[in-house]
Amino acid sequence: MKSVRILDEKSLAKALKARRKELQITQKALADFCNLSHNGISRIELADSDIKLSSLIKMSKILGFKIILGMEE
């Protein structure tokens, strides 16, 4: 699996949208799985809304990625 380093909301939004499109999952289907609104997914993909960690974890299950946190020294 390719690693993507996320440094801000815009890079997270871009990565989530690209992965969703790669898997041909609609925003509506992703929203239903994550118990969010279609508008909520759209705003996340535009980096127009903060995302809860719990929502990101749900998204990771359907989009097939894992979240790794790293501490910088």
PDB file of N, CA, C, O and CB in Angstrom:
ATOM      1  N   MET A   1       0.852  -1.179   0.000  1.00  0.00           N
ATOM      2  CA  MET A   1       0.000   0.000   0.000  1.00  0.00           C
ATOM      3  C   MET A   1       0.892   1.234   0.000  1.00  0.00           C
ATOM      4  O   MET A   1       1.890   1.297   0.718  1.00  0.00           O
ATOM      5  CB  MET A   1      -0.966   0.003   1.226  1.00  0.00           C
ATOM      6  N   LYS A   2       0.523   2.199  -0.805  1.00  0.00           N
ATOM      7  CA  LYS A   2       1.261   3.451  -0.914  1.00  0.00           C
ATOM      8  C   LYS A   2       1.026   4.311   0.334  1.00  0.00           C
ATOM      9  O   LYS A   2      -0.101   4.421   0.817  1.00  0.00           O
ATOM     10  CB  LYS A   2       0.842   4.219  -2.191  1.00  0.00           C
ATOM     11  N   SER A   3       2.087   4.909   0.842  1.00  0.00           N
ATOM     12  CA  SER A   3       1.966   5.799   1.998  1.00  0.00           C
ATOM     13  C   SER A   3       1.759   7.231   1.523  1.00  0.00           C
ATOM     14  O   SER A   3       2.382   7.676   0.559  1.00  0.00           O
ATOM     15  CB  SER A   3       3.220   5.702   2.904  1.00  0.00           C
ATOM     16  N   VAL A   4       0.887   7.937   2.205  1.00  0.00           N
ATOM     17  CA  VAL A   4       0.631   9.344   1.925  1.00  0.00           C
ATOM     18  C   VAL A   4       0.807  10.097   3.232  1.00  0.00           C
ATOM     19  O   VAL A   4       0.192   9.761   4.244  1.00  0.00           O
ATOM     20  CB  VAL A   4      -0.803   9.568   1.317  1.00  0.00           C
ATOM     21  N   ARG A   5       1.636  11.099   3.203  1.00  0.00           N
ATOM     22  CA  ARG A   5       1.853  11.910   4.403  1.00  0.00           C
ATOM     23  C   ARG A   5       0.873  13.077   4.378  1.00  0.00           C
ATOM     24  O   ARG A   5       0.880  13.893   3.456  1.00  0.00           O
ATOM     25  CB  ARG A   5       3.334  12.421   4.487  1.00  0.00           C
ATOM     26  N   ILE A   6       0.040  13.141   5.394  1.00  0.00           N
ATOM     27  CA  ILE A   6      -0.979  14.184   5.498  1.00  0.00           C
ATOM     28  C   ILE A   6      -0.477  15.244   6.474  1.00  0.00           C
ATOM     29  O   ILE A   6      -0.195  14.956   7.637  1.00  0.00           O
ATOM     30  CB  ILE A   6      -2.358  13.594   5.965  1.00  0.00           C
ATOM     31  N   LEU A   7      -0.371  16.474   5.977  1.00  0.00           N
ATOM     32  CA  LEU A   7       0.156  17.548   6.813  1.00  0.00           C
ATOM     33  C   LEU A   7      -0.875  18.618   7.140  1.00  0.00           C
ATOM     34  O   LEU A   7      -0.659  19.443   8.028  1.00  0.00           O
ATOM     35  CB  LEU A   7       1.330  18.182   6.138  1.00  0.00           C
ATOM     36  N   ASP A   8      -2.003  18.606   6.421  1.00  0.00           N
ATOM     37  CA  ASP A   8      -3.025  19.610   6.672  1.00  0.00           C
ATOM     38  C   ASP A   8      -4.371  19.113   6.149  1.00  0.00           C
ATOM     39  O   ASP A   8      -4.470  18.037   5.561  1.00  0.00           O
ATOM     40  CB  ASP A   8      -2.644  20.957   6.015  1.00  0.00           C
ATOM     41  N   GLU A   9      -5.404  19.924   6.378  1.00  0.00           N
ATOM     42  CA  GLU A   9      -6.762  19.535   5.988  1.00  0.00           C
ATOM     43  C   GLU A   9      -6.895  19.350   4.484  1.00  0.00           C
ATOM     44  O   GLU A   9      -7.606  18.453   4.028  1.00  0.00           O
ATOM     45  CB  GLU A   9      -7.760  20.573   6.463  1.00  0.00           C
ATOM     46  N   LYS A  10      -6.217  20.192   3.710  1.00  0.00           N
ATOM     47  CA  LYS A  10      -6.333  20.108   2.252  1.00  0.00           C
ATOM     48  C   LYS A  10      -5.728  18.820   1.710  1.00  0.00           C
ATOM     49  O   LYS A  10      -6.292  18.205   0.805  1.00  0.00           O
ATOM     50  CB  LYS A  10      -5.658  21.308   1.600  1.00  0.00           C
ATOM     51  N   SER A  11      -4.588  18.405   2.253  1.00  0.00           N
ATOM     52  CA  SER A  11      -3.982  17.153   1.772  1.00  0.00           C
ATOM     53  C   SER A  11      -4.814  15.945   2.209  1.00  0.00           C
ATOM     54  O   SER A  11      -4.889  14.953   1.484  1.00  0.00           O
ATOM     55  CB  SER A  11      -2.531  17.016   2.296  1.00  0.00           C
ATOM     56  N   LEU A  12      -5.434  16.020   3.379  1.00  0.00           N
ATOM     57  CA  LEU A  12      -6.339  14.950   3.807  1.00  0.00           C
ATOM     58  C   LEU A  12      -7.546  14.889   2.889  1.00  0.00           C
ATOM     59  O   LEU A  12      -7.934  13.807   2.449  1.00  0.00           O
ATOM     60  CB  LEU A  12      -6.788  15.160   5.268  1.00  0.00           C
ATOM     61  N   ALA A  13      -8.142  16.031   2.595  1.00  0.00           N
ATOM     62  CA  ALA A  13      -9.319  16.086   1.723  1.00  0.00           C
ATOM     63  C   ALA A  13      -9.000  15.508   0.349  1.00  0.00           C
ATOM     64  O   ALA A  13      -9.775  14.724  -0.199  1.00  0.00           O
ATOM     65  CB  ALA A  13      -9.822  17.534   1.585  1.00  0.00           C
ATOM     66  N   LYS A  14      -7.864  15.896  -0.198  1.00  0.00           N
ATOM     67  CA  LYS A  14      -7.456  15.423  -1.524  1.00  0.00           C
ATOM     68  C   LYS A  14      -7.250  13.905  -1.530  1.00  0.00           C
ATOM     69  O   LYS A  14      -7.676  13.222  -2.461  1.00  0.00           O
ATOM     70  CB  LYS A  14      -6.165  16.132  -1.969  1.00  0.00           C
ATOM     71  N   ALA A  15      -6.600  13.385  -0.493  1.00  0.00           N
ATOM     72  CA  ALA A  15      -6.346  11.941  -0.411  1.00  0.00           C
ATOM     73  C   ALA A  15      -7.640  11.152  -0.254  1.00  0.00           C
ATOM     74  O   ALA A  15      -7.808  10.110  -0.889  1.00  0.00           O
ATOM     75  CB  ALA A  15      -5.408  11.634   0.757  1.00  0.00           C
ATOM     76  N   LEU A  16      -8.555  11.634   0.581  1.00  0.00           N
ATOM     77  CA  LEU A  16      -9.827  10.934   0.777  1.00  0.00           C
ATOM     78  C   LEU A  16     -10.647  10.906  -0.514  1.00  0.00           C
ATOM     79  O   LEU A  16     -11.197   9.870  -0.887  1.00  0.00           O
ATOM     80  CB  LEU A  16     -10.635  11.601   1.900  1.00  0.00           C
ATOM     81  N   LYS A  17     -10.722  12.037  -1.180  1.00  0.00           N
ATOM     82  CA  LYS A  17     -11.499  12.121  -2.423  1.00  0.00           C
ATOM     83  C   LYS A  17     -10.891  11.218  -3.499  1.00  0.00           C
ATOM     84  O   LYS A  17     -11.614  10.502  -4.191  1.00  0.00           O
ATOM     85  CB  LYS A  17     -11.563  13.585  -2.926  1.00  0.00           C
ATOM     86  N   ALA A  18      -9.579  11.253  -3.638  1.00  0.00           N
ATOM     87  CA  ALA A  18      -8.909  10.426  -4.648  1.00  0.00           C
ATOM     88  C   ALA A  18      -9.159   8.943  -4.389  1.00  0.00           C
ATOM     89  O   ALA A  18      -9.436   8.186  -5.319  1.00  0.00           O
ATOM     90  CB  ALA A  18      -7.395  10.713  -4.664  1.00  0.00           C
ATOM     91  N   ARG A  19      -9.063   8.530  -3.133  1.00  0.00           N
ATOM     92  CA  ARG A  19      -9.274   7.106  -2.799  1.00  0.00           C
ATOM     93  C   ARG A  19     -10.723   6.703  -3.046  1.00  0.00           C
ATOM     94  O   ARG A  19     -10.983   5.616  -3.562  1.00  0.00           O
ATOM     95  CB  ARG A  19      -8.893   6.828  -1.323  1.00  0.00           C
ATOM     96  N   ARG A  20     -11.668   7.565  -2.683  1.00  0.00           N
ATOM     97  CA  ARG A  20     -13.087   7.267  -2.909  1.00  0.00           C
ATOM     98  C   ARG A  20     -13.350   7.102  -4.401  1.00  0.00           C
ATOM     99  O   ARG A  20     -14.039   6.168  -4.813  1.00  0.00           O
ATOM    100  CB  ARG A  20     -13.988   8.385  -2.321  1.00  0.00           C
ATOM    101  N   LYS A  21     -12.809   7.997  -5.203  1.00  0.00           N
ATOM    102  CA  LYS A  21     -13.015   7.915  -6.647  1.00  0.00           C
ATOM    103  C   LYS A  21     -12.331   6.688  -7.233  1.00  0.00           C
ATOM    104  O   LYS A  21     -12.874   6.043  -8.130  1.00  0.00           O
ATOM    105  CB  LYS A  21     -12.497   9.180  -7.331  1.00  0.00           C
ATOM    106  N   GLU A  22     -11.145   6.363  -6.733  1.00  0.00           N
ATOM    107  CA  GLU A  22     -10.417   5.179  -7.195  1.00  0.00           C
ATOM    108  C   GLU A  22     -11.256   3.918  -6.996  1.00  0.00           C
ATOM    109  O   GLU A  22     -11.258   3.023  -7.842  1.00  0.00           O
ATOM    110  CB  GLU A  22      -9.073   5.048  -6.451  1.00  0.00           C
ATOM    111  N   LEU A  23     -11.965   3.856  -5.874  1.00  0.00           N
ATOM    112  CA  LEU A  23     -12.801   2.695  -5.564  1.00  0.00           C
ATOM    113  C   LEU A  23     -14.204   2.799  -6.150  1.00  0.00           C
ATOM    114  O   LEU A  23     -15.017   1.889  -5.992  1.00  0.00           O
ATOM    115  CB  LEU A  23     -12.895   2.517  -4.072  1.00  0.00           C
ATOM    116  N   GLN A  24     -14.486   3.910  -6.825  1.00  0.00           N
ATOM    117  CA  GLN A  24     -15.788   4.164  -7.443  1.00  0.00           C
ATOM    118  C   GLN A  24     -16.938   4.100  -6.430  1.00  0.00           C
ATOM    119  O   GLN A  24     -17.986   3.505  -6.679  1.00  0.00           O
ATOM    120  CB  GLN A  24     -16.032   3.161  -8.561  1.00  0.00           C
ATOM    121  N   ILE A  25     -16.700   4.727  -5.299  1.00  0.00           N
ATOM    122  CA  ILE A  25     -17.707   4.833  -4.241  1.00  0.00           C
ATOM    123  C   ILE A  25     -18.283   6.242  -4.301  1.00  0.00           C
ATOM    124  O   ILE A  25     -17.536   7.219  -4.361  1.00  0.00           O
ATOM    125  CB  ILE A  25     -17.096   4.521  -2.816  1.00  0.00           C
ATOM    126  N   THR A  26     -19.587   6.347  -4.284  1.00  0.00           N
ATOM    127  CA  THR A  26     -20.215   7.667  -4.327  1.00  0.00           C
ATOM    128  C   THR A  26     -20.121   8.350  -2.961  1.00  0.00           C
ATOM    129  O   THR A  26     -19.949   7.696  -1.932  1.00  0.00           O
ATOM    130  CB  THR A  26     -21.688   7.550  -4.767  1.00  0.00           C
ATOM    131  N   GLN A  27     -20.238   9.664  -2.978  1.00  0.00           N
ATOM    132  CA  GLN A  27     -20.273  10.401  -1.718  1.00  0.00           C
ATOM    133  C   GLN A  27     -21.456   9.925  -0.882  1.00  0.00           C
ATOM    134  O   GLN A  27     -21.345   9.802   0.338  1.00  0.00           O
ATOM    135  CB  GLN A  27     -20.361  11.928  -1.971  1.00  0.00           C
ATOM    136  N   LYS A  28     -22.580   9.658  -1.526  1.00  0.00           N
ATOM    137  CA  LYS A  28     -23.790   9.208  -0.813  1.00  0.00           C
ATOM    138  C   LYS A  28     -23.543   7.876  -0.113  1.00  0.00           C
ATOM    139  O   LYS A  28     -23.908   7.711   1.051  1.00  0.00           O
ATOM    140  CB  LYS A  28     -24.982   9.076  -1.791  1.00  0.00           C
ATOM    141  N   ALA A  29     -22.922   6.922  -0.817  1.00  0.00           N
ATOM    142  CA  ALA A  29     -22.640   5.612  -0.219  1.00  0.00           C
ATOM    143  C   ALA A  29     -21.673   5.747   0.955  1.00  0.00           C
ATOM    144  O   ALA A  29     -21.850   5.107   1.991  1.00  0.00           O
ATOM    145  CB  ALA A  29     -22.060   4.652  -1.274  1.00  0.00           C
ATOM    146  N   LEU A  30     -20.656   6.576   0.785  1.00  0.00           N
ATOM    147  CA  LEU A  30     -19.697   6.795   1.869  1.00  0.00           C
ATOM    148  C   LEU A  30     -20.382   7.461   3.056  1.00  0.00           C
ATOM    149  O   LEU A  30     -20.143   7.094   4.206  1.00  0.00           O
ATOM    150  CB  LEU A  30     -18.512   7.657   1.384  1.00  0.00           C
ATOM    151  N   ALA A  31     -21.226   8.432   2.773  1.00  0.00           N
ATOM    152  CA  ALA A  31     -21.966   9.120   3.832  1.00  0.00           C
ATOM    153  C   ALA A  31     -22.852   8.152   4.609  1.00  0.00           C
ATOM    154  O   ALA A  31     -22.889   8.186   5.839  1.00  0.00           O
ATOM    155  CB  ALA A  31     -22.816  10.247   3.239  1.00  0.00           C
ATOM    156  N   ASP A  32     -23.560   7.296   3.891  1.00  0.00           N
ATOM    157  CA  ASP A  32     -24.442   6.318   4.545  1.00  0.00           C
ATOM    158  C   ASP A  32     -23.636   5.388   5.446  1.00  0.00           C
ATOM    159  O   ASP A  32     -24.050   5.116   6.573  1.00  0.00           O
ATOM    160  CB  ASP A  32     -25.221   5.495   3.492  1.00  0.00           C
ATOM    161  N   PHE A  33     -22.505   4.902   4.977  1.00  0.00           N
ATOM    162  CA  PHE A  33     -21.673   3.987   5.759  1.00  0.00           C
ATOM    163  C   PHE A  33     -21.131   4.667   7.013  1.00  0.00           C
ATOM    164  O   PHE A  33     -21.050   4.053   8.077  1.00  0.00           O
ATOM    165  CB  PHE A  33     -20.514   3.462   4.906  1.00  0.00           C
ATOM    166  N   CYS A  34     -20.762   5.934   6.878  1.00  0.00           N
ATOM    167  CA  CYS A  34     -20.146   6.670   7.992  1.00  0.00           C
ATOM    168  C   CYS A  34     -21.157   7.378   8.881  1.00  0.00           C
ATOM    169  O   CYS A  34     -20.788   8.050   9.843  1.00  0.00           O
ATOM    170  CB  CYS A  34     -19.171   7.681   7.457  1.00  0.00           C
ATOM    171  N   ASN A  35     -22.437   7.223   8.551  1.00  0.00           N
ATOM    172  CA  ASN A  35     -23.505   7.877   9.301  1.00  0.00           C
ATOM    173  C   ASN A  35     -23.337   9.400   9.280  1.00  0.00           C
ATOM    174  O   ASN A  35     -23.509  10.075  10.295  1.00  0.00           O
ATOM    175  CB  ASN A  35     -23.528   7.365  10.750  1.00  0.00           C
ATOM    176  N   LEU A  36     -22.998   9.921   8.096  1.00  0.00           N
ATOM    177  CA  LEU A  36     -22.866  11.352   7.882  1.00  0.00           C
ATOM    178  C   LEU A  36     -23.804  11.753   6.750  1.00  0.00           C
ATOM    179  O   LEU A  36     -24.358  10.897   6.061  1.00  0.00           O
ATOM    180  CB  LEU A  36     -21.390  11.745   7.560  1.00  0.00           C
ATOM    181  N   SER A  37     -23.975  13.036   6.566  1.00  0.00           N
ATOM    182  CA  SER A  37     -24.785  13.508   5.447  1.00  0.00           C
ATOM    183  C   SER A  37     -23.921  13.572   4.183  1.00  0.00           C
ATOM    184  O   SER A  37     -22.695  13.653   4.253  1.00  0.00           O
ATOM    185  CB  SER A  37     -25.407  14.900   5.762  1.00  0.00           C
ATOM    186  N   HIS A  38     -24.585  13.535   3.044  1.00  0.00           N
ATOM    187  CA  HIS A  38     -23.890  13.698   1.768  1.00  0.00           C
ATOM    188  C   HIS A  38     -23.150  15.035   1.770  1.00  0.00           C
ATOM    189  O   HIS A  38     -22.008  15.120   1.320  1.00  0.00           O
ATOM    190  CB  HIS A  38     -24.890  13.618   0.571  1.00  0.00           C
ATOM    191  N   ASN A  39     -23.806  16.071   2.276  1.00  0.00           N
ATOM    192  CA  ASN A  39     -23.195  17.392   2.372  1.00  0.00           C
ATOM    193  C   ASN A  39     -21.961  17.360   3.281  1.00  0.00           C
ATOM    194  O   ASN A  39     -20.977  18.050   3.019  1.00  0.00           O
ATOM    195  CB  ASN A  39     -24.216  18.415   2.895  1.00  0.00           C
ATOM    196  N   GLY A  40     -22.018  16.564   4.338  1.00  0.00           N
ATOM    197  CA  GLY A  40     -20.883  16.447   5.252  1.00  0.00           C
ATOM    198  C   GLY A  40     -19.659  15.870   4.552  1.00  0.00           C
ATOM    199  O   GLY A  40     -18.545  16.357   4.747  1.00  0.00           O
ATOM    200  N   ILE A  41     -19.859  14.835   3.738  1.00  0.00           N
ATOM    201  CA  ILE A  41     -18.753  14.242   2.980  1.00  0.00           C
ATOM    202  C   ILE A  41     -18.207  15.258   1.981  1.00  0.00           C
ATOM    203  O   ILE A  41     -16.993  15.401   1.833  1.00  0.00           O
ATOM    204  CB  ILE A  41     -19.213  12.954   2.248  1.00  0.00           C
ATOM    205  N   SER A  42     -19.095  15.951   1.307  1.00  0.00           N
ATOM    206  CA  SER A  42     -18.677  16.966   0.342  1.00  0.00           C
ATOM    207  C   SER A  42     -17.814  18.033   1.011  1.00  0.00           C
ATOM    208  O   SER A  42     -16.782  18.430   0.470  1.00  0.00           O
ATOM    209  CB  SER A  42     -19.901  17.614  -0.316  1.00  0.00           C
ATOM    210  N   ARG A  43     -18.234  18.491   2.177  1.00  0.00           N
ATOM    211  CA  ARG A  43     -17.480  19.532   2.893  1.00  0.00           C
ATOM    212  C   ARG A  43     -16.121  19.013   3.364  1.00  0.00           C
ATOM    213  O   ARG A  43     -15.139  19.756   3.358  1.00  0.00           O
ATOM    214  CB  ARG A  43     -18.288  20.043   4.097  1.00  0.00           C
ATOM    215  N   ILE A  44     -16.058  17.746   3.771  1.00  0.00           N
ATOM    216  CA  ILE A  44     -14.781  17.143   4.164  1.00  0.00           C
ATOM    217  C   ILE A  44     -13.846  17.094   2.961  1.00  0.00           C
ATOM    218  O   ILE A  44     -12.663  17.413   3.079  1.00  0.00           O
ATOM    219  CB  ILE A  44     -14.995  15.718   4.747  1.00  0.00           C
ATOM    220  N   GLU A  45     -14.374  16.693   1.798  1.00  0.00           N
ATOM    221  CA  GLU A  45     -13.556  16.581   0.591  1.00  0.00           C
ATOM    222  C   GLU A  45     -13.130  17.937   0.040  1.00  0.00           C
ATOM    223  O   GLU A  45     -12.197  18.012  -0.760  1.00  0.00           O
ATOM    224  CB  GLU A  45     -14.310  15.822  -0.471  1.00  0.00           C
ATOM    225  N   LEU A  46     -13.793  18.996   0.453  1.00  0.00           N
ATOM    226  CA  LEU A  46     -13.405  20.346   0.052  1.00  0.00           C
ATOM    227  C   LEU A  46     -12.529  21.021   1.112  1.00  0.00           C
ATOM    228  O   LEU A  46     -12.137  22.177   0.952  1.00  0.00           O
ATOM    229  CB  LEU A  46     -14.650  21.192  -0.210  1.00  0.00           C
ATOM    230  N   ALA A  47     -12.228  20.302   2.183  1.00  0.00           N
ATOM    231  CA  ALA A  47     -11.475  20.834   3.328  1.00  0.00           C
ATOM    232  C   ALA A  47     -12.190  22.043   3.915  1.00  0.00           C
ATOM    233  O   ALA A  47     -11.567  22.992   4.392  1.00  0.00           O
ATOM    234  CB  ALA A  47     -10.037  21.216   2.910  1.00  0.00           C
ATOM    235  N   ASP A  48     -13.517  21.977   3.864  1.00  0.00           N
ATOM    236  CA  ASP A  48     -14.356  23.071   4.362  1.00  0.00           C
ATOM    237  C   ASP A  48     -14.944  22.731   5.729  1.00  0.00           C
ATOM    238  O   ASP A  48     -15.726  23.506   6.281  1.00  0.00           O
ATOM    239  CB  ASP A  48     -15.485  23.377   3.364  1.00  0.00           C
ATOM    240  N   SER A  49     -14.571  21.580   6.273  1.00  0.00           N
ATOM    241  CA  SER A  49     -15.125  21.133   7.546  1.00  0.00           C
ATOM    242  C   SER A  49     -14.092  20.273   8.257  1.00  0.00           C
ATOM    243  O   SER A  49     -13.370  19.504   7.622  1.00  0.00           O
ATOM    244  CB  SER A  49     -16.451  20.350   7.337  1.00  0.00           C
ATOM    245  N   ASP A  50     -14.026  20.403   9.560  1.00  0.00           N
ATOM    246  CA  ASP A  50     -13.163  19.521  10.346  1.00  0.00           C
ATOM    247  C   ASP A  50     -13.780  18.130  10.367  1.00  0.00           C
ATOM    248  O   ASP A  50     -14.999  17.977  10.300  1.00  0.00           O
ATOM    249  CB  ASP A  50     -12.967  20.065  11.798  1.00  0.00           C
ATOM    250  N   ILE A  51     -12.932  17.134  10.458  1.00  0.00           N
ATOM    251  CA  ILE A  51     -13.412  15.756  10.501  1.00  0.00           C
ATOM    252  C   ILE A  51     -13.105  15.169  11.868  1.00  0.00           C
ATOM    253  O   ILE A  51     -12.007  15.334  12.400  1.00  0.00           O
ATOM    254  CB  ILE A  51     -12.767  14.901   9.376  1.00  0.00           C
ATOM    255  N   LYS A  52     -14.086  14.487  12.425  1.00  0.00           N
ATOM    256  CA  LYS A  52     -13.885  13.804  13.700  1.00  0.00           C
ATOM    257  C   LYS A  52     -13.029  12.557  13.457  1.00  0.00           C
ATOM    258  O   LYS A  52     -13.104  11.937  12.397  1.00  0.00           O
ATOM    259  CB  LYS A  52     -15.255  13.427  14.362  1.00  0.00           C
ATOM    260  N   LEU A  53     -12.238  12.211  14.431  1.00  0.00           N
ATOM    261  CA  LEU A  53     -11.427  11.005  14.326  1.00  0.00           C
ATOM    262  C   LEU A  53     -12.318   9.781  14.135  1.00  0.00           C
ATOM    263  O   LEU A  53     -11.976   8.881  13.367  1.00  0.00           O
ATOM    264  CB  LEU A  53     -10.544  10.837  15.573  1.00  0.00           C
ATOM    265  N   SER A  54     -13.449   9.740  14.823  1.00  0.00           N
ATOM    266  CA  SER A  54     -14.349   8.588  14.688  1.00  0.00           C
ATOM    267  C   SER A  54     -14.867   8.459  13.253  1.00  0.00           C
ATOM    268  O   SER A  54     -15.015   7.346  12.749  1.00  0.00           O
ATOM    269  CB  SER A  54     -15.533   8.716  15.665  1.00  0.00           C
ATOM    270  N   SER A  55     -15.141   9.585  12.594  1.00  0.00           N
ATOM    271  CA  SER A  55     -15.579   9.554  11.194  1.00  0.00           C
ATOM    272  C   SER A  55     -14.443   9.113  10.284  1.00  0.00           C
ATOM    273  O   SER A  55     -14.666   8.357   9.338  1.00  0.00           O
ATOM    274  CB  SER A  55     -16.097  10.934  10.758  1.00  0.00           C
ATOM    275  N   LEU A  56     -13.240   9.572  10.557  1.00  0.00           N
ATOM    276  CA  LEU A  56     -12.084   9.180   9.760  1.00  0.00           C
ATOM    277  C   LEU A  56     -11.831   7.677   9.877  1.00  0.00           C
ATOM    278  O   LEU A  56     -11.481   7.029   8.890  1.00  0.00           O
ATOM    279  CB  LEU A  56     -10.839   9.966  10.197  1.00  0.00           C
ATOM    280  N   ILE A  57     -12.003   7.128  11.059  1.00  0.00           N
ATOM    281  CA  ILE A  57     -11.830   5.685  11.261  1.00  0.00           C
ATOM    282  C   ILE A  57     -12.886   4.911  10.473  1.00  0.00           C
ATOM    283  O   ILE A  57     -12.566   3.898   9.852  1.00  0.00           O
ATOM    284  CB  ILE A  57     -11.916   5.329  12.768  1.00  0.00           C
ATOM    285  N   LYS A  58     -14.141   5.374  10.489  1.00  0.00           N
ATOM    286  CA  LYS A  58     -15.187   4.727   9.698  1.00  0.00           C
ATOM    287  C   LYS A  58     -14.856   4.792   8.208  1.00  0.00           C
ATOM    288  O   LYS A  58     -15.022   3.811   7.482  1.00  0.00           O
ATOM    289  CB  LYS A  58     -16.551   5.385   9.969  1.00  0.00           C
ATOM    290  N   MET A  59     -14.385   5.961   7.759  1.00  0.00           N
ATOM    291  CA  MET A  59     -14.020   6.121   6.354  1.00  0.00           C
ATOM    292  C   MET A  59     -12.881   5.184   5.985  1.00  0.00           C
ATOM    293  O   MET A  59     -12.848   4.648   4.877  1.00  0.00           O
ATOM    294  CB  MET A  59     -13.627   7.572   6.062  1.00  0.00           C
ATOM    295  N   SER A  60     -11.949   4.985   6.906  1.00  0.00           N
ATOM    296  CA  SER A  60     -10.804   4.118   6.622  1.00  0.00           C
ATOM    297  C   SER A  60     -11.246   2.680   6.367  1.00  0.00           C
ATOM    298  O   SER A  60     -10.618   1.966   5.586  1.00  0.00           O
ATOM    299  CB  SER A  60      -9.806   4.160   7.781  1.00  0.00           C
ATOM    300  N   LYS A  61     -12.307   2.261   7.013  1.00  0.00           N
ATOM    301  CA  LYS A  61     -12.789   0.885   6.834  1.00  0.00           C
ATOM    302  C   LYS A  61     -13.351   0.664   5.441  1.00  0.00           C
ATOM    303  O   LYS A  61     -13.070  -0.361   4.819  1.00  0.00           O
ATOM    304  CB  LYS A  61     -13.853   0.555   7.874  1.00  0.00           C
ATOM    305  N   ILE A  62     -14.132   1.594   4.945  1.00  0.00           N
ATOM    306  CA  ILE A  62     -14.736   1.418   3.622  1.00  0.00           C
ATOM    307  C   ILE A  62     -13.758   1.788   2.499  1.00  0.00           C
ATOM    308  O   ILE A  62     -13.837   1.234   1.403  1.00  0.00           O
ATOM    309  CB  ILE A  62     -16.007   2.267   3.509  1.00  0.00           C
ATOM    310  N   LEU A  63     -12.836   2.726   2.769  1.00  0.00           N
ATOM    311  CA  LEU A  63     -11.889   3.143   1.742  1.00  0.00           C
ATOM    312  C   LEU A  63     -10.596   2.338   1.769  1.00  0.00           C
ATOM    313  O   LEU A  63      -9.744   2.491   0.894  1.00  0.00           O
ATOM    314  CB  LEU A  63     -11.575   4.605   1.901  1.00  0.00           C
ATOM    315  N   GLY A  64     -10.455   1.480   2.776  1.00  0.00           N
ATOM    316  CA  GLY A  64      -9.320   0.556   2.821  1.00  0.00           C
ATOM    317  C   GLY A  64      -7.976   1.203   3.087  1.00  0.00           C
ATOM    318  O   GLY A  64      -7.002   0.917   2.391  1.00  0.00           O
ATOM    319  N   PHE A  65      -7.911   2.063   4.075  1.00  0.00           N
ATOM    320  CA  PHE A  65      -6.618   2.612   4.469  1.00  0.00           C
ATOM    321  C   PHE A  65      -6.486   2.521   5.975  1.00  0.00           C
ATOM    322  O   PHE A  65      -7.475   2.361   6.690  1.00  0.00           O
ATOM    323  CB  PHE A  65      -6.457   4.078   3.989  1.00  0.00           C
ATOM    324  N   LYS A  66      -5.250   2.624   6.451  1.00  0.00           N
ATOM    325  CA  LYS A  66      -5.040   2.648   7.888  1.00  0.00           C
ATOM    326  C   LYS A  66      -4.429   3.978   8.284  1.00  0.00           C
ATOM    327  O   LYS A  66      -3.732   4.622   7.501  1.00  0.00           O
ATOM    328  CB  LYS A  66      -4.143   1.480   8.336  1.00  0.00           C
ATOM    329  N   ILE A  67      -4.699   4.362   9.485  1.00  0.00           N
ATOM    330  CA  ILE A  67      -4.250   5.638  10.017  1.00  0.00           C
ATOM    331  C   ILE A  67      -3.067   5.376  10.944  1.00  0.00           C
ATOM    332  O   ILE A  67      -3.156   4.587  11.885  1.00  0.00           O
ATOM    333  CB  ILE A  67      -5.405   6.381  10.767  1.00  0.00           C
ATOM    334  N   ILE A  68      -1.974   6.046  10.659  1.00  0.00           N
ATOM    335  CA  ILE A  68      -0.774   5.916  11.486  1.00  0.00           C
ATOM    336  C   ILE A  68      -0.387   7.304  11.959  1.00  0.00           C
ATOM    337  O   ILE A  68      -0.142   8.195  11.145  1.00  0.00           O
ATOM    338  CB  ILE A  68       0.404   5.235  10.701  1.00  0.00           C
ATOM    339  N   LEU A  69      -0.331   7.490  13.254  1.00  0.00           N
ATOM    340  CA  LEU A  69       0.075   8.774  13.813  1.00  0.00           C
ATOM    341  C   LEU A  69       1.543   8.710  14.185  1.00  0.00           C
ATOM    342  O   LEU A  69       2.014   7.709  14.724  1.00  0.00           O
ATOM    343  CB  LEU A  69      -0.788   9.149  15.042  1.00  0.00           C
ATOM    344  N   GLY A  70       2.250   9.767  13.897  1.00  0.00           N
ATOM    345  CA  GLY A  70       3.668   9.815  14.237  1.00  0.00           C
ATOM    346  C   GLY A  70       3.984  11.074  15.008  1.00  0.00           C
ATOM    347  O   GLY A  70       3.408  12.130  14.747  1.00  0.00           O
ATOM    348  N   MET A  71       4.881  10.970  15.940  1.00  0.00           N
ATOM    349  CA  MET A  71       5.302  12.116  16.721  1.00  0.00           C
ATOM    350  C   MET A  71       6.575  12.683  16.112  1.00  0.00           C
ATOM    351  O   MET A  71       7.506  11.943  15.793  1.00  0.00           O
ATOM    352  CB  MET A  71       5.517  11.732  18.204  1.00  0.00           C
ATOM    353  N   GLU A  72       6.607  13.987  15.957  1.00  0.00           N
ATOM    354  CA  GLU A  72       7.816  14.637  15.467  1.00  0.00           C
ATOM    355  C   GLU A  72       8.648  15.104  16.652  1.00  0.00           C
ATOM    356  O   GLU A  72       8.128  15.575  17.664  1.00  0.00           O
ATOM    357  CB  GLU A  72       7.470  15.827  14.535  1.00  0.00           C
ATOM    358  N   GLU A  73       9.926  14.961  16.494  1.00  0.00           N
ATOM    359  CA  GLU A  73      10.833  15.381  17.574  1.00  0.00           C
ATOM    360  C   GLU A  73      11.424  16.719  17.287  1.00  0.00           C
ATOM    361  O   GLU A  73      12.210  17.231  18.085  1.00  0.00           O
ATOM    362  CB  GLU A  73      11.942  14.372  17.780  1.00  0.00           C
TER     363      GLU A  73
END
